[in-house]
Amino acid sequence: MPMVEEMRSDDPVSLGPYRLSGRLGEGGQGVVYLAEAPGGRQVAVKLLRGHLGANSEARARFMREAETARRVARFCTASVLDADVAGDQPYIVSEYVDGLSLRRVVAAEGARDGGELERLAVGTATALVAIHQAGVVHRDFKPHNVLLGPDGPRVIDFGIARASDGTSITASGPLGTPSYMAPEQVTGERAGPAADVFAWAGTMVFASCGRPPFGADSMHAVLHRVLHEEPDLGALTGPLREIVAACLAKDPAARPGSGEVLRRLLGQVESGTTSPLPPPPPLAQETSRDTERVSAPRKPRRISAAVAVSGAVIAVAAAVVAGVLAFDGLGRGGGTPNGDSTKSTSSPPSTPAASFPDAFAGNWSGRLQQSDKKILPAVVVLPKGGSRGQVSYPNERCSGELSLSGFTPTVLTLREVITTGAERCINTGAVTLTLQDGGTLFFSYSGTEKGETYTLTGPLTRS
């Protein structure tokens, strides 16, 4: 349960329709409150500090924080629900994650190890892939910004993130937290996804031994070690130690990309190699030991609330590997969609064009598999010359719209919004379509409802 502090005498009682009940934390930019939304749902409300409210630049940064966070898949962060940045008291409303930060958990309970540490590594790496796939560089990944919710870790606080349009939320310069800053951040260079990979590795070291790899004493001493000394990897052993060590390379071009990190963690690429993945197998083959404990769904693409957190983390990671990781233009060298250098030979998702690539246009159908092994027929229509398509699940009597959000020659990402039968299907989610040999498409869906993440995968053929 998160630590909620009492309200202070100068705190507002409400912000818009949200009634504030306690303090969840504060920083240089604002205060985060626990609040109640109309209807009784608990939410987190971040209020821009009073003296910053009159500053147009601060308001613009605050607005971009909300916009950037909205771009990231909901399963890996506290999703933004509402925002008012034009009023006298600018605020952002996000999903309330009922859990402590990794920093607080380690401080209270001690270091993580064994399967618990491995699940944390997979969950946070999955989140990092999703953040990068959305065209966002976090730039302040650290234990303080990893919330351990009941359904797995969430990465929060995009206050100094950089979006793929090249616009920084805050002023240029060395931004971040010293103990987790990459060398290129320390020297004031442009920080790409490789800097997040470096910070992820430092966070894993902290989780395993309670301290960051370059210490936490004076800023000058820490930054000197970041630039010139080797990291102390503490209690890490085996493959995870090898992965973390590679991620802490001084040269960003020598670090694996977030996609490769996740593949290594899942055992799909041997440490030290970058060979391409084979076509993804059905999800059930990757998660059979977890899905055996899942009960029948009450809704399409909805698994029982009793599923273990580890199963949810692995299922999401498998779905990401099956689809999103095909985008891994954010690979070795940490290249970014906003122009940072990269040695990767693949291309990052580009800004959507006016139409679907010709190879994807047409009518597609197939039988998809839910996380609980239930089979769902699906039909996908991608009109030639358009950027919006349709999806339907006939057995569940629900259908909706697919909006193009990114593409490469072999992979599309789309946002799914159910417009008919929303009471029977999760309303929104992210879909990845991967073009495979033989002209088939591999369909991968991820959606979240009431804090639970659900997946749906399988091949589609042109009909």
C-alpha positions in Angstrom: 0.0 0.0 0.0 1.5 3.4 -1.0 2.5 5.7 1.8 -0.2 8.5 1.9 0.6 11.6 4.0 -2.0 13.8 5.5 -3.1 16.9 3.7 -1.5 20.2 4.8 -3.4 23.4 5.7 -2.4 25.1 2.4 -3.3 22.1 0.1 -6.4 22.5 -2.0 -9.5 20.5 -1.1 -10.4 19.7 -4.7 -9.2 20.2 -8.2 -11.9 20.3 -10.8 -14.2 17.4 -10.1 -11.6 15.5 -8.1 -11.7 15.5 -4.3 -8.2 15.3 -2.7 -7.6 13.1 0.3 -3.9 12.8 0.9 -0.4 13.4 -0.4 1.4 10.7 -2.4 4.6 12.6 -3.0 6.2 15.9 -4.3 9.0 17.1 -6.3 10.4 20.3 -7.8 7.6 20.7 -10.3 4.6 19.7 -8.3 2.7 17.7 -5.7 0.9 14.4 -6.3 -2.3 13.8 -4.4 -4.5 10.8 -3.8 -8.0 11.8 -5.0 -11.4 10.5 -5.7 -13.0 10.9 -9.1 -16.7 11.2 -9.8 -18.1 7.7 -9.3 -15.7 6.9 -6.5 -12.6 5.7 -8.4 -9.3 6.5 -6.8 -6.9 8.5 -9.0 -3.5 10.3 -8.6 -3.6 14.1 -9.3 -0.3 16.0 -10.0 -0.7 19.7 -9.3 1.8 22.2 -10.8 3.4 24.2 -8.1 1.8 27.6 -7.6 4.8 29.8 -8.5 5.1 27.8 -11.8 1.5 28.2 -12.8 2.2 31.8 -13.9 5.1 30.7 -16.0 4.1 30.0 -19.6 7.1 27.8 -20.2 6.4 25.7 -17.1 2.8 25.3 -18.3 4.0 24.2 -21.7 6.3 21.6 -20.2 3.6 20.4 -17.9 1.2 20.0 -20.9 3.9 18.1 -22.8 4.4 15.8 -19.9 0.7 14.8 -20.1 0.9 14.4 -23.9 4.0 12.3 -23.8 2.7 10.0 -21.1 -0.5 9.5 -23.1 1.6 8.1 -26.0 2.9 5.2 -23.9 1.1 1.9 -23.7 -1.2 1.8 -20.6 0.0 -1.6 -19.4 3.5 -0.2 -18.5 2.7 3.1 -16.8 0.1 4.9 -14.8 -2.1 6.0 -17.7 -3.2 9.7 -18.0 -7.0 10.0 -17.5 -7.5 13.7 -17.6 -5.7 17.0 -17.5 -6.4 20.7 -17.1 -3.4 22.9 -17.9 -5.3 26.0 -18.8 -6.9 26.9 -15.5 -5.5 28.7 -12.5 -4.3 25.4 -11.0 -2.9 23.2 -13.7 -3.1 19.5 -13.0 -2.8 16.1 -14.5 -4.9 13.1 -13.5 -3.5 9.6 -13.8 -4.4 6.1 -12.9 -3.7 5.3 -9.2 -1.3 2.4 -8.8 -1.8 0.7 -5.5 1.9 0.0 -4.7 5.1 1.4 -3.4 8.1 2.5 -5.5 11.0 0.0 -5.9 13.1 2.3 -3.9 10.8 2.2 -0.9 10.2 -1.6 -1.2 14.0 -2.3 -1.1 14.5 0.1 1.7 11.7 -1.5 3.8 12.1 -5.2 2.8 15.6 -5.6 1.5 17.1 -6.5 -1.9 15.3 -8.7 -4.4 16.7 -12.0 -5.7 15.8 -15.2 -7.4 12.6 -15.4 -9.4 11.4 -12.1 -7.9 14.3 -10.2 -9.3 14.0 -12.0 -12.7 10.3 -11.0 -12.9 11.2 -7.5 -12.0 13.8 -7.4 -14.8 11.4 -8.8 -17.4 8.5 -6.5 -16.3 10.6 -3.3 -16.4 12.3 -4.2 -19.6 8.9 -4.8 -21.2 7.8 -1.4 -20.1 11.0 0.2 -21.5 10.4 -1.5 -24.9 6.9 -0.1 -24.9 8.1 3.4 -24.0 10.7 3.4 -26.8 8.2 1.9 -29.3 6.0 4.9 -28.5 8.8 7.2 -29.6 9.6 8.4 -26.1 12.9 8.5 -24.2 12.2 8.6 -20.4 15.6 10.1 -19.3 15.0 9.5 -15.6 14.5 5.8 -15.2 15.3 4.9 -11.6 14.0 2.9 -8.6 11.9 6.0 -7.5 10.0 5.9 -10.8 9.2 2.2 -10.8 5.9 1.4 -8.9 5.4 -2.2 -7.9 1.6 -2.5 -8.4 -0.4 -5.7 -7.8 -0.3 -6.5 -11.5 3.4 -5.8 -12.0 5.8 -2.9 -12.3 4.8 0.4 -13.8 7.2 3.1 -14.9 6.0 6.7 -14.1 7.1 10.3 -14.2 7.7 11.6 -17.8 8.5 15.0 -16.5 11.8 15.2 -18.3 11.1 12.8 -21.1 11.9 13.5 -24.7 9.3 12.8 -27.4 10.0 11.6 -30.9 9.3 14.9 -32.4 12.6 16.1 -31.0 10.9 18.5 -28.5 12.3 18.2 -25.0 9.9 18.7 -22.1 12.5 20.6 -20.2 15.5 22.7 -21.0 18.5 21.1 -22.7 21.5 20.0 -20.7 22.4 17.1 -18.3 19.0 16.1 -16.9 18.4 13.0 -14.8 19.4 11.5 -11.4 23.2 11.3 -11.0 23.4 7.7 -9.8 21.5 6.5 -12.9 22.6 8.9 -15.5 24.5 7.6 -18.6 27.8 9.1 -19.5 26.3 10.9 -22.5 23.8 12.6 -20.1 26.6 13.6 -17.8 28.5 15.3 -20.6 25.4 17.1 -21.8 25.0 15.1 -25.1 21.6 14.2 -26.5 20.2 11.3 -24.6 18.5 8.6 -26.6 17.0 5.2 -25.7 20.5 3.9 -24.9 20.5 6.2 -21.8 17.3 4.6 -20.6 18.9 1.1 -21.0 21.9 2.3 -18.9 19.5 3.5 -16.2 17.5 0.3 -16.4 20.7 -1.6 -15.7 21.5 0.6 -12.7 18.0 0.1 -11.4 18.5 -3.7 -11.5 21.7 -3.4 -9.6 19.9 -1.4 -6.9 17.1 -3.9 -6.8 19.6 -6.7 -6.2 21.8 -5.1 -3.5 20.2 -1.9 -2.4 22.7 0.6 -3.9 23.3 1.9 -7.5 26.3 0.7 -9.5 28.3 3.9 -9.2 27.5 4.7 -5.6 25.3 7.4 -4.1 27.6 9.7 -2.2 28.7 13.1 -3.5 27.5 14.1 -6.9 31.0 14.9 -8.1 32.2 11.4 -7.0 29.3 9.6 -8.6 29.6 11.4 -11.9 33.3 10.7 -12.0 32.7 7.0 -11.6 30.0 7.1 -14.2 32.4 8.5 -16.7 35.7 6.8 -15.8 35.2 3.7 -13.6 33.6 0.3 -13.9 30.3 -0.4 -12.2 30.0 -2.5 -9.0 27.4 -5.1 -10.0 27.0 -6.4 -6.4 25.1 -9.6 -6.0 24.0 -10.1 -9.6 25.0 -13.4 -11.1 24.5 -15.5 -14.2 22.8 -14.3 -17.4 21.3 -11.2 -15.7 24.7 -10.0 -14.6 26.0 -10.4 -18.2 23.0 -8.4 -19.6 23.3 -5.6 -17.0 27.1 -5.4 -17.6 26.5 -4.9 -21.3 23.9 -2.3 -20.6 26.3 -0.3 -18.5 28.9 0.2 -21.3 30.3 3.7 -21.4 29.7 3.9 -25.2 26.0 4.1 -26.0 26.7 2.3 -29.3 28.0 -0.7 -27.4 24.8 -1.2 -25.3 22.1 -3.6 -26.4 18.8 -1.9 -27.3 15.8 -2.4 -25.0 14.3 -5.0 -27.4 17.5 -7.0 -27.4 17.6 -6.8 -23.6 14.1 -8.2 -23.3 14.8 -11.0 -25.8 17.9 -12.0 -23.8 15.9 -12.0 -20.6 13.4 -14.3 -22.1 16.1 -16.5 -23.4 15.4 -16.0 -27.1 18.8 -14.6 -27.9 22.0 -15.9 -26.3 24.0 -13.3 -24.4 26.4 -11.5 -26.7 24.6 -12.1 -30.0 22.2 -10.1 -32.1 20.9 -12.8 -34.4 17.3 -12.3 -35.6 14.4 -14.0 -34.0 12.4 -16.7 -35.7 8.7 -16.1 -36.3 6.9 -15.8 -32.9 5.2 -19.0 -31.7 1.6 -18.9 -30.3 1.5 -17.2 -26.9 0.3 -20.4 -25.1 3.6 -22.1 -26.0 5.6 -19.4 -24.2 3.4 -19.2 -21.2 1.8 -22.6 -20.7 2.9 -23.0 -17.1 1.2 -19.7 -16.2 -1.9 -20.0 -18.3 -2.8 -23.4 -16.7 -3.9 -21.5 -13.6 -6.1 -19.0 -15.5 -9.9 -19.4 -15.2 -12.4 -18.8 -18.1 -12.8 -15.1 -19.0 -15.8 -13.1 -18.1 -15.2 -10.8 -21.1 -13.3 -11.2 -24.4 -9.6 -10.8 -23.8 -10.1 -10.8 -20.1 -8.4 -13.3 -17.8 -9.3 -14.1 -14.2 -8.2 -11.5 -11.6 -6.6 -14.4 -9.7 -3.8 -14.8 -12.2 -0.4 -14.4 -10.7 1.6 -11.2 -11.3 4.4 -13.3 -12.7 2.1 -14.8 -15.3 0.8 -11.3 -16.3 4.4 -10.0 -16.7 5.5 -12.9 -18.8 2.4 -12.8 -21.0 2.8 -9.1 -21.7 6.5 -9.6 -22.4 5.7 -12.5 -24.8 3.2 -10.3 -26.7 5.7 -7.6 -26.9 8.4 -10.0 -28.3 5.8 -11.3 -30.7 5.0 -7.9 -32.2 6.5 -4.7 -30.8 10.0 -6.0 -30.8 10.0 -6.3 -34.6 10.4 -2.5 -34.5 13.8 -2.9 -32.8 15.3 0.1 -34.6 16.0 1.2 -31.1 18.6 -1.5 -30.9 22.4 -1.4 -30.5 23.6 2.2 -30.4 20.3 3.5 -28.9 19.1 5.2 -32.0 15.9 7.2 -31.6 13.1 8.3 -33.8 14.1 11.9 -33.1 17.4 11.7 -34.9 20.0 10.3 -32.4 22.7 8.2 -34.0 22.4 4.4 -34.3 24.2 1.4 -35.6 21.1 -0.6 -36.0 20.3 -1.8 -39.5 16.5 -1.8 -38.9 14.3 1.3 -38.9 12.3 2.7 -36.0 8.6 3.3 -36.4 8.0 6.3 -38.6 5.4 8.9 -38.4 2.2 7.5 -40.0 1.8 8.2 -43.6 -1.6 8.9 -45.2 -2.2 5.2 -45.9 -1.3 1.7 -44.9 1.7 0.2 -46.8 0.4 -1.8 -49.8 1.6 -5.1 -48.3 -0.9 -4.7 -45.4 -3.9 -3.4 -47.3 -6.8 -5.8 -47.6 -9.1 -8.1 -45.6 -7.5 -10.4 -43.1 -9.0 -13.1 -40.9 -7.8 -15.8 -38.5 -8.2 -17.5 -35.2 -6.5 -15.8 -32.3 -5.6 -17.1 -28.9 -6.3 -15.3 -25.6 -4.1 -15.4 -22.5 -6.4 -18.1 -21.1 -6.2 -20.3 -24.3 -9.6 -19.4 -25.5 -9.8 -19.1 -29.3 -11.4 -16.1 -30.9 -12.1 -15.6 -34.6 -11.1 -12.1 -35.8 -11.5 -10.1 -39.0 -9.2 -7.1 -39.8 -9.9 -4.8 -42.7 -7.2 -2.3 -43.8 -8.4 -0.2 -46.7 -5.9 0.7 -49.4 -5.2 4.4 -49.3 -6.5 4.8 -45.7 -5.0 5.1 -42.3 -8.0 3.7 -40.4 -9.2 0.2 -40.5 -11.8 -2.0 -38.8 -11.6 -5.0 -36.5 -14.3 -7.4 -35.4 -14.6 -10.4 -33.2 -17.7 -12.2 -34.5 -18.2 -14.7 -31.7 -18.1 -11.9 -29.1 -20.3 -9.6 -31.1 -18.0 -6.6 -30.8 -16.1 -4.5 -33.4 -14.3 -1.3 -33.7 -11.7 0.9 -35.4 -7.9 0.5 -35.9 -6.0 3.8 -36.2 -2.4 3.7 -37.6 0.1 5.0 -35.1 3.5 3.8 -36.5 5.0 1.5 -39.2 8.0 0.0 -40.8 7.9 -2.0 -44.1 7.1 -5.1 -42.1 5.4 -4.0 -38.9 2.3 -1.8 -38.1 1.2 -0.5 -34.8 -2.4 0.6 -34.3 -4.7 1.8 -31.6 -7.9 -0.3 -31.3 -11.1 1.4 -30.1 -14.2 -0.8 -29.7 -17.3 1.0 -30.9 -19.9 -1.8 -31.0 -20.3 -4.2 -28.1 -18.0 -2.3 -25.8 -19.7 -4.0 -22.8 -18.4 -7.3 -24.1 -14.8 -6.3 -25.0 -12.1 -4.2 -23.5 -12.7 -0.7 -24.9 -9.2 0.2 -26.1 -5.8 -1.5 -26.7 -2.7 -1.6 -28.8 -2.4 -3.9 -31.8 0.8 -4.8 -33.6 0.7 -6.5 -37.1 3.9 -8.2 -38.2 4.2 -9.2 -41.9 5.7 -12.7 -42.1 7.1 -15.0 -44.7 4.3 -16.5 -46.9 2.2 -13.3 -46.7 0.6 -13.9 -43.4 0.2 -11.3 -40.6 1.0 -12.0 -36.9 -1.6 -10.2 -34.8 -0.6 -9.2 -31.2 -3.0 -7.3 -28.9 -2.4 -5.9 -25.5 -5.0 -4.1 -23.4 -5.6 -3.1 -19.8 -8.8 -3.0 -17.8 -9.1 -2.3 -14.1 -5.3 -2.7 -13.7 -5.2 -6.1 -15.4 -3.4 -6.6 -18.7 -4.8 -9.0 -21.3 -3.2 -10.3 -24.5 -4.5 -11.8 -27.8 -2.2 -13.3 -30.5 -2.2 -15.4 -33.6 -1.8 -15.4 -37.4 -4.1 -13.8 -39.9 -4.4 -14.7 -43.6 -5.7 -12.6 -46.5 -9.3 -13.4 -47.2 
